[in-house]
């Protein structure tokens, strides 16, 4: 009588282990999506500011973020989408920083000083690459992106208008409110071209100078 070899018996569950069900396991980038997205934003902001948007490639951004060449596209659809995200992140951070100021409810000169000092912090402090990108690369945005950024700018500037109105009503603002707003932001934003924190001027010194330019001394 011929005996057949016994069939190999697999432990229960082994077959299932070879054929995993459900969603595939996430990659390291997916598991750390929030942090990796921020790394890409920081790298892009730094490169867009230093090299310019047109001269920066996605390969440059991936290298600066220490990622594979195509990895930024997991977080952003295109370089243009990344540019818009950089500007939006910069504006939202500026709005949040401004909203946290304790000087907004102070008397007008103190409030304006707090707004100016906070604006200088946005331009020259932590995250300082984001707003300069918005100032000089806005022409590269899509129409939809420009609409989003314009709305955030209006939200940011809305905190300044009551302060300037109060100064104008008291006779301490040196020019019309609408013109003052344009001149103040123009002067403050231009400081990204020349301010060097290693030199003698501090951000407090810049704030004092800006106040002296736009506000009269206390009336008697």
PyMOL commands that place a pseudoatom at each C-alpha (Angstrom):
pseudoatom trace, name=CA, resn=UNK, resi=1, chain=A, elem=C, hetatm=0, pos=[0.000, 0.000, 0.000]
pseudoatom trace, name=CA, resn=UNK, resi=2, chain=A, elem=C, hetatm=0, pos=[1.417, 3.340, -1.026]
pseudoatom trace, name=CA, resn=UNK, resi=3, chain=A, elem=C, hetatm=0, pos=[1.223, 6.086, 1.502]
pseudoatom trace, name=CA, resn=UNK, resi=4, chain=A, elem=C, hetatm=0, pos=[0.908, 9.679, 0.461]
pseudoatom trace, name=CA, resn=UNK, resi=5, chain=A, elem=C, hetatm=0, pos=[2.933, 12.351, 2.198]
pseudoatom trace, name=CA, resn=UNK, resi=6, chain=A, elem=C, hetatm=0, pos=[0.937, 14.267, 4.723]
pseudoatom trace, name=CA, resn=UNK, resi=7, chain=A, elem=C, hetatm=0, pos=[0.016, 17.789, 3.602]
pseudoatom trace, name=CA, resn=UNK, resi=8, chain=A, elem=C, hetatm=0, pos=[1.930, 20.594, 5.266]
pseudoatom trace, name=CA, resn=UNK, resi=9, chain=A, elem=C, hetatm=0, pos=[-0.184, 22.244, 7.899]
pseudoatom trace, name=CA, resn=UNK, resi=10, chain=A, elem=C, hetatm=0, pos=[0.332, 26.018, 8.338]
pseudoatom trace, name=CA, resn=UNK, resi=11, chain=A, elem=C, hetatm=0, pos=[-0.303, 27.673, 11.652]
pseudoatom trace, name=CA, resn=UNK, resi=12, chain=A, elem=C, hetatm=0, pos=[-3.624, 29.448, 11.757]
pseudoatom trace, name=CA, resn=UNK, resi=13, chain=A, elem=C, hetatm=0, pos=[-3.265, 33.098, 10.675]
pseudoatom trace, name=CA, resn=UNK, resi=14, chain=A, elem=C, hetatm=0, pos=[-0.114, 32.594, 8.588]
pseudoatom trace, name=CA, resn=UNK, resi=15, chain=A, elem=C, hetatm=0, pos=[-1.992, 32.985, 5.318]
pseudoatom trace, name=CA, resn=UNK, resi=16, chain=A, elem=C, hetatm=0, pos=[-3.579, 36.168, 6.574]
pseudoatom trace, name=CA, resn=UNK, resi=17, chain=A, elem=C, hetatm=0, pos=[-0.171, 37.534, 7.466]
pseudoatom trace, name=CA, resn=UNK, resi=18, chain=A, elem=C, hetatm=0, pos=[0.926, 37.102, 3.857]
pseudoatom trace, name=CA, resn=UNK, resi=19, chain=A, elem=C, hetatm=0, pos=[-2.167, 38.805, 2.500]
pseudoatom trace, name=CA, resn=UNK, resi=20, chain=A, elem=C, hetatm=0, pos=[-2.744, 41.897, 4.639]
pseudoatom trace, name=CA, resn=UNK, resi=21, chain=A, elem=C, hetatm=0, pos=[-6.238, 43.301, 4.393]
pseudoatom trace, name=CA, resn=UNK, resi=22, chain=A, elem=C, hetatm=0, pos=[-7.511, 46.829, 4.699]
pseudoatom trace, name=CA, resn=UNK, resi=23, chain=A, elem=C, hetatm=0, pos=[-5.594, 50.042, 3.984]
pseudoatom trace, name=CA, resn=UNK, resi=24, chain=A, elem=C, hetatm=0, pos=[-1.855, 49.745, 3.284]
pseudoatom trace, name=CA, resn=UNK, resi=25, chain=A, elem=C, hetatm=0, pos=[0.542, 50.761, 5.996]
pseudoatom trace, name=CA, resn=UNK, resi=26, chain=A, elem=C, hetatm=0, pos=[1.480, 54.419, 6.004]
pseudoatom trace, name=CA, resn=UNK, resi=27, chain=A, elem=C, hetatm=0, pos=[4.926, 55.513, 4.930]
pseudoatom trace, name=CA, resn=UNK, resi=28, chain=A, elem=C, hetatm=0, pos=[7.155, 57.428, 7.379]
pseudoatom trace, name=CA, resn=UNK, resi=29, chain=A, elem=C, hetatm=0, pos=[6.185, 60.672, 5.614]
pseudoatom trace, name=CA, resn=UNK, resi=30, chain=A, elem=C, hetatm=0, pos=[2.496, 59.899, 6.063]
pseudoatom trace, name=CA, resn=UNK, resi=31, chain=A, elem=C, hetatm=0, pos=[2.921, 59.008, 9.725]
pseudoatom trace, name=CA, resn=UNK, resi=32, chain=A, elem=C, hetatm=0, pos=[4.677, 62.333, 10.341]
pseudoatom trace, name=CA, resn=UNK, resi=33, chain=A, elem=C, hetatm=0, pos=[2.677, 64.354, 7.824]
pseudoatom trace, name=CA, resn=UNK, resi=34, chain=A, elem=C, hetatm=0, pos=[2.201, 67.500, 9.913]
pseudoatom trace, name=CA, resn=UNK, resi=35, chain=A, elem=C, hetatm=0, pos=[5.838, 67.847, 10.871]
pseudoatom trace, name=CA, resn=UNK, resi=36, chain=A, elem=C, hetatm=0, pos=[7.136, 66.975, 7.405]
pseudoatom trace, name=CA, resn=UNK, resi=37, chain=A, elem=C, hetatm=0, pos=[4.762, 69.498, 5.826]
pseudoatom trace, name=CA, resn=UNK, resi=38, chain=A, elem=C, hetatm=0, pos=[6.186, 72.189, 8.093]
pseudoatom trace, name=CA, resn=UNK, resi=39, chain=A, elem=C, hetatm=0, pos=[9.738, 71.209, 7.175]
pseudoatom trace, name=CA, resn=UNK, resi=40, chain=A, elem=C, hetatm=0, pos=[8.854, 71.597, 3.492]
pseudoatom trace, name=CA, resn=UNK, resi=41, chain=A, elem=C, hetatm=0, pos=[7.248, 75.007, 4.137]
pseudoatom trace, name=CA, resn=UNK, resi=42, chain=A, elem=C, hetatm=0, pos=[10.279, 76.266, 6.063]
pseudoatom trace, name=CA, resn=UNK, resi=43, chain=A, elem=C, hetatm=0, pos=[12.697, 75.057, 3.397]
pseudoatom trace, name=CA, resn=UNK, resi=44, chain=A, elem=C, hetatm=0, pos=[10.623, 76.565, 0.591]
pseudoatom trace, name=CA, resn=UNK, resi=45, chain=A, elem=C, hetatm=0, pos=[10.260, 79.922, 2.346]
pseudoatom trace, name=CA, resn=UNK, resi=46, chain=A, elem=C, hetatm=0, pos=[14.006, 80.120, 2.922]
pseudoatom trace, name=CA, resn=UNK, resi=47, chain=A, elem=C, hetatm=0, pos=[14.837, 79.260, -0.694]
pseudoatom trace, name=CA, resn=UNK, resi=48, chain=A, elem=C, hetatm=0, pos=[12.112, 81.412, -2.251]
pseudoatom trace, name=CA, resn=UNK, resi=49, chain=A, elem=C, hetatm=0, pos=[13.451, 84.376, -0.297]
pseudoatom trace, name=CA, resn=UNK, resi=50, chain=A, elem=C, hetatm=0, pos=[17.137, 83.807, -1.018]
pseudoatom trace, name=CA, resn=UNK, resi=51, chain=A, elem=C, hetatm=0, pos=[17.036, 82.497, -4.584]
pseudoatom trace, name=CA, resn=UNK, resi=52, chain=A, elem=C, hetatm=0, pos=[13.653, 83.714, -5.794]
pseudoatom trace, name=CA, resn=UNK, resi=53, chain=A, elem=C, hetatm=0, pos=[10.642, 81.623, -6.716]
pseudoatom trace, name=CA, resn=UNK, resi=54, chain=A, elem=C, hetatm=0, pos=[11.540, 81.163, -10.396]
pseudoatom trace, name=CA, resn=UNK, resi=55, chain=A, elem=C, hetatm=0, pos=[15.113, 80.064, -9.663]
pseudoatom trace, name=CA, resn=UNK, resi=56, chain=A, elem=C, hetatm=0, pos=[14.125, 77.539, -6.967]
pseudoatom trace, name=CA, resn=UNK, resi=57, chain=A, elem=C, hetatm=0, pos=[13.343, 73.998, -8.098]
pseudoatom trace, name=CA, resn=UNK, resi=58, chain=A, elem=C, hetatm=0, pos=[11.366, 71.355, -6.267]
pseudoatom trace, name=CA, resn=UNK, resi=59, chain=A, elem=C, hetatm=0, pos=[14.590, 69.344, -6.197]
pseudoatom trace, name=CA, resn=UNK, resi=60, chain=A, elem=C, hetatm=0, pos=[16.222, 72.248, -4.311]
pseudoatom trace, name=CA, resn=UNK, resi=61, chain=A, elem=C, hetatm=0, pos=[13.358, 72.261, -1.822]
pseudoatom trace, name=CA, resn=UNK, resi=62, chain=A, elem=C, hetatm=0, pos=[13.468, 68.494, -1.323]
pseudoatom trace, name=CA, resn=UNK, resi=63, chain=A, elem=C, hetatm=0, pos=[17.235, 68.626, -0.720]
pseudoatom trace, name=CA, resn=UNK, resi=64, chain=A, elem=C, hetatm=0, pos=[16.875, 71.465, 1.794]
pseudoatom trace, name=CA, resn=UNK, resi=65, chain=A, elem=C, hetatm=0, pos=[14.138, 69.500, 3.570]
pseudoatom trace, name=CA, resn=UNK, resi=66, chain=A, elem=C, hetatm=0, pos=[16.284, 66.316, 3.439]
pseudoatom trace, name=CA, resn=UNK, resi=67, chain=A, elem=C, hetatm=0, pos=[13.641, 64.448, 1.487]
pseudoatom trace, name=CA, resn=UNK, resi=68, chain=A, elem=C, hetatm=0, pos=[13.568, 62.448, -1.728]
pseudoatom trace, name=CA, resn=UNK, resi=69, chain=A, elem=C, hetatm=0, pos=[13.141, 64.540, -4.862]
pseudoatom trace, name=CA, resn=UNK, resi=70, chain=A, elem=C, hetatm=0, pos=[9.429, 63.801, -5.312]
pseudoatom trace, name=CA, resn=UNK, resi=71, chain=A, elem=C, hetatm=0, pos=[8.442, 63.857, -1.643]
pseudoatom trace, name=CA, resn=UNK, resi=72, chain=A, elem=C, hetatm=0, pos=[7.304, 67.525, -1.489]
pseudoatom trace, name=CA, resn=UNK, resi=73, chain=A, elem=C, hetatm=0, pos=[4.533, 66.609, -3.915]
pseudoatom trace, name=CA, resn=UNK, resi=74, chain=A, elem=C, hetatm=0, pos=[3.036, 64.319, -1.283]
pseudoatom trace, name=CA, resn=UNK, resi=75, chain=A, elem=C, hetatm=0, pos=[2.323, 67.454, 0.760]
pseudoatom trace, name=CA, resn=UNK, resi=76, chain=A, elem=C, hetatm=0, pos=[1.726, 70.004, -2.046]
pseudoatom trace, name=CA, resn=UNK, resi=77, chain=A, elem=C, hetatm=0, pos=[0.369, 69.515, -5.569]
pseudoatom trace, name=CA, resn=UNK, resi=78, chain=A, elem=C, hetatm=0, pos=[2.898, 71.795, -7.252]
pseudoatom trace, name=CA, resn=UNK, resi=79, chain=A, elem=C, hetatm=0, pos=[5.559, 74.417, -6.675]
pseudoatom trace, name=CA, resn=UNK, resi=80, chain=A, elem=C, hetatm=0, pos=[2.891, 77.070, -7.212]
pseudoatom trace, name=CA, resn=UNK, resi=81, chain=A, elem=C, hetatm=0, pos=[0.694, 75.525, -4.533]
pseudoatom trace, name=CA, resn=UNK, resi=82, chain=A, elem=C, hetatm=0, pos=[3.684, 75.522, -2.204]
pseudoatom trace, name=CA, resn=UNK, resi=83, chain=A, elem=C, hetatm=0, pos=[4.302, 79.222, -2.873]
pseudoatom trace, name=CA, resn=UNK, resi=84, chain=A, elem=C, hetatm=0, pos=[0.714, 80.034, -1.926]
pseudoatom trace, name=CA, resn=UNK, resi=85, chain=A, elem=C, hetatm=0, pos=[0.991, 77.886, 1.200]
pseudoatom trace, name=CA, resn=UNK, resi=86, chain=A, elem=C, hetatm=0, pos=[4.168, 79.713, 2.268]
pseudoatom trace, name=CA, resn=UNK, resi=87, chain=A, elem=C, hetatm=0, pos=[2.471, 83.099, 1.973]
pseudoatom trace, name=CA, resn=UNK, resi=88, chain=A, elem=C, hetatm=0, pos=[-0.698, 81.932, 3.695]
pseudoatom trace, name=CA, resn=UNK, resi=89, chain=A, elem=C, hetatm=0, pos=[1.276, 80.390, 6.555]
pseudoatom trace, name=CA, resn=UNK, resi=90, chain=A, elem=C, hetatm=0, pos=[3.224, 83.637, 6.977]
pseudoatom trace, name=CA, resn=UNK, resi=91, chain=A, elem=C, hetatm=0, pos=[0.081, 85.753, 7.099]
pseudoatom trace, name=CA, resn=UNK, resi=92, chain=A, elem=C, hetatm=0, pos=[-1.738, 83.445, 9.509]
pseudoatom trace, name=CA, resn=UNK, resi=93, chain=A, elem=C, hetatm=0, pos=[1.264, 83.447, 11.849]
pseudoatom trace, name=CA, resn=UNK, resi=94, chain=A, elem=C, hetatm=0, pos=[1.406, 87.259, 11.694]
pseudoatom trace, name=CA, resn=UNK, resi=95, chain=A, elem=C, hetatm=0, pos=[-2.320, 87.523, 12.471]
pseudoatom trace, name=CA, resn=UNK, resi=96, chain=A, elem=C, hetatm=0, pos=[-2.004, 85.149, 15.414]
pseudoatom trace, name=CA, resn=UNK, resi=97, chain=A, elem=C, hetatm=0, pos=[1.010, 87.018, 16.795]
pseudoatom trace, name=CA, resn=UNK, resi=98, chain=A, elem=C, hetatm=0, pos=[-0.765, 90.348, 16.451]
pseudoatom trace, name=CA, resn=UNK, resi=99, chain=A, elem=C, hetatm=0, pos=[-3.952, 89.064, 18.104]
pseudoatom trace, name=CA, resn=UNK, resi=100, chain=A, elem=C, hetatm=0, pos=[-1.887, 88.021, 21.107]
pseudoatom trace, name=CA, resn=UNK, resi=101, chain=A, elem=C, hetatm=0, pos=[-0.509, 91.530, 21.677]
pseudoatom trace, name=CA, resn=UNK, resi=102, chain=A, elem=C, hetatm=0, pos=[-1.401, 93.002, 25.052]
pseudoatom trace, name=CA, resn=UNK, resi=103, chain=A, elem=C, hetatm=0, pos=[-0.992, 96.571, 23.768]
pseudoatom trace, name=CA, resn=UNK, resi=104, chain=A, elem=C, hetatm=0, pos=[-3.901, 96.619, 21.292]
pseudoatom trace, name=CA, resn=UNK, resi=105, chain=A, elem=C, hetatm=0, pos=[-6.290, 97.998, 23.933]
pseudoatom trace, name=CA, resn=UNK, resi=106, chain=A, elem=C, hetatm=0, pos=[-3.825, 100.589, 25.244]
pseudoatom trace, name=CA, resn=UNK, resi=107, chain=A, elem=C, hetatm=0, pos=[-3.911, 104.302, 24.411]
pseudoatom trace, name=CA, resn=UNK, resi=108, chain=A, elem=C, hetatm=0, pos=[-3.295, 104.962, 20.686]
pseudoatom trace, name=CA, resn=UNK, resi=109, chain=A, elem=C, hetatm=0, pos=[0.442, 105.743, 20.682]
pseudoatom trace, name=CA, resn=UNK, resi=110, chain=A, elem=C, hetatm=0, pos=[1.222, 102.722, 22.849]
pseudoatom trace, name=CA, resn=UNK, resi=111, chain=A, elem=C, hetatm=0, pos=[-1.024, 100.569, 20.677]
pseudoatom trace, name=CA, resn=UNK, resi=112, chain=A, elem=C, hetatm=0, pos=[0.687, 101.764, 17.486]
pseudoatom trace, name=CA, resn=UNK, resi=113, chain=A, elem=C, hetatm=0, pos=[4.078, 101.125, 19.050]
pseudoatom trace, name=CA, resn=UNK, resi=114, chain=A, elem=C, hetatm=0, pos=[3.002, 97.565, 19.854]
pseudoatom trace, name=CA, resn=UNK, resi=115, chain=A, elem=C, hetatm=0, pos=[1.711, 97.018, 16.312]
pseudoatom trace, name=CA, resn=UNK, resi=116, chain=A, elem=C, hetatm=0, pos=[4.922, 98.339, 14.750]
pseudoatom trace, name=CA, resn=UNK, resi=117, chain=A, elem=C, hetatm=0, pos=[7.147, 96.337, 17.087]
pseudoatom trace, name=CA, resn=UNK, resi=118, chain=A, elem=C, hetatm=0, pos=[5.136, 93.201, 16.365]
pseudoatom trace, name=CA, resn=UNK, resi=119, chain=A, elem=C, hetatm=0, pos=[5.397, 93.824, 12.631]
pseudoatom trace, name=CA, resn=UNK, resi=120, chain=A, elem=C, hetatm=0, pos=[9.167, 94.083, 12.940]
pseudoatom trace, name=CA, resn=UNK, resi=121, chain=A, elem=C, hetatm=0, pos=[9.164, 90.789, 14.835]
pseudoatom trace, name=CA, resn=UNK, resi=122, chain=A, elem=C, hetatm=0, pos=[7.255, 89.219, 11.946]
pseudoatom trace, name=CA, resn=UNK, resi=123, chain=A, elem=C, hetatm=0, pos=[9.732, 90.587, 9.401]
pseudoatom trace, name=CA, resn=UNK, resi=124, chain=A, elem=C, hetatm=0, pos=[12.946, 89.924, 11.309]
pseudoatom trace, name=CA, resn=UNK, resi=125, chain=A, elem=C, hetatm=0, pos=[12.223, 87.377, 14.037]
pseudoatom trace, name=CA, resn=UNK, resi=126, chain=A, elem=C, hetatm=0, pos=[11.369, 83.676, 13.993]
pseudoatom trace, name=CA, resn=UNK, resi=127, chain=A, elem=C, hetatm=0, pos=[9.829, 82.659, 10.670]
pseudoatom trace, name=CA, resn=UNK, resi=128, chain=A, elem=C, hetatm=0, pos=[11.205, 85.799, 9.040]
pseudoatom trace, name=CA, resn=UNK, resi=129, chain=A, elem=C, hetatm=0, pos=[11.420, 84.275, 5.552]
pseudoatom trace, name=CA, resn=UNK, resi=130, chain=A, elem=C, hetatm=0, pos=[7.664, 83.943, 5.032]
pseudoatom trace, name=CA, resn=UNK, resi=131, chain=A, elem=C, hetatm=0, pos=[6.445, 87.548, 4.752]
pseudoatom trace, name=CA, resn=UNK, resi=132, chain=A, elem=C, hetatm=0, pos=[9.306, 88.754, 2.508]
pseudoatom trace, name=CA, resn=UNK, resi=133, chain=A, elem=C, hetatm=0, pos=[8.333, 85.997, 0.068]
pseudoatom trace, name=CA, resn=UNK, resi=134, chain=A, elem=C, hetatm=0, pos=[4.813, 87.428, 0.064]
pseudoatom trace, name=CA, resn=UNK, resi=135, chain=A, elem=C, hetatm=0, pos=[6.132, 90.951, -0.503]
pseudoatom trace, name=CA, resn=UNK, resi=136, chain=A, elem=C, hetatm=0, pos=[8.236, 90.113, -3.543]
pseudoatom trace, name=CA, resn=UNK, resi=137, chain=A, elem=C, hetatm=0, pos=[6.740, 87.003, -5.161]
pseudoatom trace, name=CA, resn=UNK, resi=138, chain=A, elem=C, hetatm=0, pos=[3.016, 87.845, -5.204]
pseudoatom trace, name=CA, resn=UNK, resi=139, chain=A, elem=C, hetatm=0, pos=[3.079, 88.185, -9.000]
pseudoatom trace, name=CA, resn=UNK, resi=140, chain=A, elem=C, hetatm=0, pos=[3.627, 84.420, -9.231]
pseudoatom trace, name=CA, resn=UNK, resi=141, chain=A, elem=C, hetatm=0, pos=[0.366, 83.569, -7.443]
pseudoatom trace, name=CA, resn=UNK, resi=142, chain=A, elem=C, hetatm=0, pos=[-2.767, 82.390, -9.185]
pseudoatom trace, name=CA, resn=UNK, resi=143, chain=A, elem=C, hetatm=0, pos=[-5.852, 84.614, -9.095]
pseudoatom trace, name=CA, resn=UNK, resi=144, chain=A, elem=C, hetatm=0, pos=[-7.427, 82.391, -6.434]
pseudoatom trace, name=CA, resn=UNK, resi=145, chain=A, elem=C, hetatm=0, pos=[-4.305, 82.512, -4.295]
pseudoatom trace, name=CA, resn=UNK, resi=146, chain=A, elem=C, hetatm=0, pos=[-4.122, 86.305, -4.582]
pseudoatom trace, name=CA, resn=UNK, resi=147, chain=A, elem=C, hetatm=0, pos=[-7.705, 86.536, -3.352]
pseudoatom trace, name=CA, resn=UNK, resi=148, chain=A, elem=C, hetatm=0, pos=[-6.867, 84.429, -0.295]
pseudoatom trace, name=CA, resn=UNK, resi=149, chain=A, elem=C, hetatm=0, pos=[-3.752, 86.442, 0.554]
pseudoatom trace, name=CA, resn=UNK, resi=150, chain=A, elem=C, hetatm=0, pos=[-5.553, 89.771, 0.041]
pseudoatom trace, name=CA, resn=UNK, resi=151, chain=A, elem=C, hetatm=0, pos=[-8.263, 88.666, 2.486]
pseudoatom trace, name=CA, resn=UNK, resi=152, chain=A, elem=C, hetatm=0, pos=[-5.639, 87.775, 5.097]
pseudoatom trace, name=CA, resn=UNK, resi=153, chain=A, elem=C, hetatm=0, pos=[-3.863, 91.094, 4.570]
pseudoatom trace, name=CA, resn=UNK, resi=154, chain=A, elem=C, hetatm=0, pos=[-7.109, 92.967, 5.176]
pseudoatom trace, name=CA, resn=UNK, resi=155, chain=A, elem=C, hetatm=0, pos=[-7.670, 90.965, 8.349]
pseudoatom trace, name=CA, resn=UNK, resi=156, chain=A, elem=C, hetatm=0, pos=[-4.155, 91.800, 9.544]
pseudoatom trace, name=CA, resn=UNK, resi=157, chain=A, elem=C, hetatm=0, pos=[-4.436, 95.502, 8.733]
pseudoatom trace, name=CA, resn=UNK, resi=158, chain=A, elem=C, hetatm=0, pos=[-7.896, 95.832, 10.280]
pseudoatom trace, name=CA, resn=UNK, resi=159, chain=A, elem=C, hetatm=0, pos=[-6.305, 96.025, 13.742]
pseudoatom trace, name=CA, resn=UNK, resi=160, chain=A, elem=C, hetatm=0, pos=[-4.293, 99.093, 12.669]
pseudoatom trace, name=CA, resn=UNK, resi=161, chain=A, elem=C, hetatm=0, pos=[-7.143, 101.231, 11.364]
pseudoatom trace, name=CA, resn=UNK, resi=162, chain=A, elem=C, hetatm=0, pos=[-8.886, 102.045, 14.687]
pseudoatom trace, name=CA, resn=UNK, resi=163, chain=A, elem=C, hetatm=0, pos=[-5.511, 103.006, 16.167]
pseudoatom trace, name=CA, resn=UNK, resi=164, chain=A, elem=C, hetatm=0, pos=[-4.670, 105.315, 13.252]
pseudoatom trace, name=CA, resn=UNK, resi=165, chain=A, elem=C, hetatm=0, pos=[-8.188, 106.778, 13.340]
pseudoatom trace, name=CA, resn=UNK, resi=166, chain=A, elem=C, hetatm=0, pos=[-7.792, 107.572, 17.048]
pseudoatom trace, name=CA, resn=UNK, resi=167, chain=A, elem=C, hetatm=0, pos=[-4.432, 109.230, 16.453]
pseudoatom trace, name=CA, resn=UNK, resi=168, chain=A, elem=C, hetatm=0, pos=[-5.875, 111.281, 13.613]
pseudoatom trace, name=CA, resn=UNK, resi=169, chain=A, elem=C, hetatm=0, pos=[-8.832, 112.357, 15.757]
pseudoatom trace, name=CA, resn=UNK, resi=170, chain=A, elem=C, hetatm=0, pos=[-6.449, 113.573, 18.457]
pseudoatom trace, name=CA, resn=UNK, resi=171, chain=A, elem=C, hetatm=0, pos=[-4.340, 115.473, 15.932]
pseudoatom trace, name=CA, resn=UNK, resi=172, chain=A, elem=C, hetatm=0, pos=[-1.242, 113.364, 16.554]
pseudoatom trace, name=CA, resn=UNK, resi=173, chain=A, elem=C, hetatm=0, pos=[-1.038, 111.540, 13.232]
pseudoatom trace, name=CA, resn=UNK, resi=174, chain=A, elem=C, hetatm=0, pos=[1.201, 113.377, 10.809]
pseudoatom trace, name=CA, resn=UNK, resi=175, chain=A, elem=C, hetatm=0, pos=[-0.897, 112.670, 7.690]
pseudoatom trace, name=CA, resn=UNK, resi=176, chain=A, elem=C, hetatm=0, pos=[-4.220, 111.299, 6.447]
pseudoatom trace, name=CA, resn=UNK, resi=177, chain=A, elem=C, hetatm=0, pos=[-5.103, 107.836, 7.785]
pseudoatom trace, name=CA, resn=UNK, resi=178, chain=A, elem=C, hetatm=0, pos=[-5.253, 106.126, 4.378]
pseudoatom trace, name=CA, resn=UNK, resi=179, chain=A, elem=C, hetatm=0, pos=[-1.897, 107.584, 3.326]
pseudoatom trace, name=CA, resn=UNK, resi=180, chain=A, elem=C, hetatm=0, pos=[-0.360, 106.878, 6.736]
pseudoatom trace, name=CA, resn=UNK, resi=181, chain=A, elem=C, hetatm=0, pos=[-1.326, 103.224, 6.476]
pseudoatom trace, name=CA, resn=UNK, resi=182, chain=A, elem=C, hetatm=0, pos=[0.335, 102.863, 3.075]
pseudoatom trace, name=CA, resn=UNK, resi=183, chain=A, elem=C, hetatm=0, pos=[3.461, 104.778, 4.099]
pseudoatom trace, name=CA, resn=UNK, resi=184, chain=A, elem=C, hetatm=0, pos=[3.837, 102.923, 7.397]
pseudoatom trace, name=CA, resn=UNK, resi=185, chain=A, elem=C, hetatm=0, pos=[3.631, 99.483, 5.812]
pseudoatom trace, name=CA, resn=UNK, resi=186, chain=A, elem=C, hetatm=0, pos=[5.850, 100.574, 2.938]
pseudoatom trace, name=CA, resn=UNK, resi=187, chain=A, elem=C, hetatm=0, pos=[8.543, 101.852, 5.301]
pseudoatom trace, name=CA, resn=UNK, resi=188, chain=A, elem=C, hetatm=0, pos=[8.386, 98.901, 7.676]
pseudoatom trace, name=CA, resn=UNK, resi=189, chain=A, elem=C, hetatm=0, pos=[8.365, 96.278, 4.916]
pseudoatom trace, name=CA, resn=UNK, resi=190, chain=A, elem=C, hetatm=0, pos=[11.306, 97.881, 3.106]
pseudoatom trace, name=CA, resn=UNK, resi=191, chain=A, elem=C, hetatm=0, pos=[13.441, 97.224, 6.195]
pseudoatom trace, name=CA, resn=UNK, resi=192, chain=A, elem=C, hetatm=0, pos=[13.837, 93.608, 5.030]
pseudoatom trace, name=CA, resn=UNK, resi=193, chain=A, elem=C, hetatm=0, pos=[16.177, 94.999, 2.371]
pseudoatom trace, name=CA, resn=UNK, resi=194, chain=A, elem=C, hetatm=0, pos=[18.601, 96.720, 4.698]
pseudoatom trace, name=CA, resn=UNK, resi=195, chain=A, elem=C, hetatm=0, pos=[18.135, 95.811, 8.352]
pseudoatom trace, name=CA, resn=UNK, resi=196, chain=A, elem=C, hetatm=0, pos=[21.060, 93.892, 9.814]
pseudoatom trace, name=CA, resn=UNK, resi=197, chain=A, elem=C, hetatm=0, pos=[20.563, 92.622, 13.390]
pseudoatom trace, name=CA, resn=UNK, resi=198, chain=A, elem=C, hetatm=0, pos=[24.345, 92.385, 13.798]
pseudoatom trace, name=CA, resn=UNK, resi=199, chain=A, elem=C, hetatm=0, pos=[24.676, 96.166, 13.604]
pseudoatom trace, name=CA, resn=UNK, resi=200, chain=A, elem=C, hetatm=0, pos=[23.917, 98.668, 16.338]
pseudoatom trace, name=CA, resn=UNK, resi=201, chain=A, elem=C, hetatm=0, pos=[20.210, 99.259, 15.633]
pseudoatom trace, name=CA, resn=UNK, resi=202, chain=A, elem=C, hetatm=0, pos=[17.749, 97.038, 17.475]
pseudoatom trace, name=CA, resn=UNK, resi=203, chain=A, elem=C, hetatm=0, pos=[14.114, 96.401, 16.637]
pseudoatom trace, name=CA, resn=UNK, resi=204, chain=A, elem=C, hetatm=0, pos=[13.201, 98.695, 19.527]
pseudoatom trace, name=CA, resn=UNK, resi=205, chain=A, elem=C, hetatm=0, pos=[15.337, 101.442, 17.942]
pseudoatom trace, name=CA, resn=UNK, resi=206, chain=A, elem=C, hetatm=0, pos=[13.535, 100.910, 14.626]
pseudoatom trace, name=CA, resn=UNK, resi=207, chain=A, elem=C, hetatm=0, pos=[10.190, 101.108, 16.407]
pseudoatom trace, name=CA, resn=UNK, resi=208, chain=A, elem=C, hetatm=0, pos=[11.128, 104.407, 18.069]
pseudoatom trace, name=CA, resn=UNK, resi=209, chain=A, elem=C, hetatm=0, pos=[12.221, 105.827, 14.705]
pseudoatom trace, name=CA, resn=UNK, resi=210, chain=A, elem=C, hetatm=0, pos=[8.978, 104.762, 13.030]
pseudoatom trace, name=CA, resn=UNK, resi=211, chain=A, elem=C, hetatm=0, pos=[6.870, 106.343, 15.775]
pseudoatom trace, name=CA, resn=UNK, resi=212, chain=A, elem=C, hetatm=0, pos=[8.820, 109.607, 15.441]
pseudoatom trace, name=CA, resn=UNK, resi=213, chain=A, elem=C, hetatm=0, pos=[8.206, 109.634, 11.687]
pseudoatom trace, name=CA, resn=UNK, resi=214, chain=A, elem=C, hetatm=0, pos=[4.423, 109.288, 11.859]
pseudoatom trace, name=CA, resn=UNK, resi=215, chain=A, elem=C, hetatm=0, pos=[3.291, 110.600, 15.264]
pseudoatom trace, name=CA, resn=UNK, resi=216, chain=A, elem=C, hetatm=0, pos=[3.559, 114.097, 16.719]
pseudoatom trace, name=CA, resn=UNK, resi=217, chain=A, elem=C, hetatm=0, pos=[4.932, 114.527, 20.214]
pseudoatom trace, name=CA, resn=UNK, resi=218, chain=A, elem=C, hetatm=0, pos=[2.333, 114.782, 22.988]
pseudoatom trace, name=CA, resn=UNK, resi=219, chain=A, elem=C, hetatm=0, pos=[0.215, 117.890, 22.417]
pseudoatom trace, name=CA, resn=UNK, resi=220, chain=A, elem=C, hetatm=0, pos=[0.090, 120.431, 25.223]
for i in range(1, 220): cmd.bond("trace and resi %d" % i, "trace and resi %d" % (i + 1))
show_as sticks, trace
zoom trace
